Amino acid sequence: MEISGVISAILIGIVIGVLGRLAVPGRQRIGILWTIMIGIIAAFIGTGIASGLDVANTKGVDWIEWIIQIALAAFGVAALSKVKLHR
């Protein structure tokens, strides 16, 4: 993977993670680095799911892919926040 690919993954992870975090109501007890990591993972998994559903490469903005990624990030943020809350 090239350095531009790594930088792109981090930037997309930040956006997806923050949007996923905003989708979860209440206060989340995780830091920004966890949010970014969840966003990066959600972006990769969401792209795989969108490819499997054949909606990853459409003309214009891939709204369905974005929705899948953000939903996965929201789930990840909520799950990790719940785990950290019970520690």
PyMOL commands that set and color helices and strands:
alter all, ss='L'
color gray80, all
select helices_A, chain A and resi 3-23+32-52+63-85
alter helices_A, ss='H'
color red, helices_A
deselect
rebuild
show_as cartoon
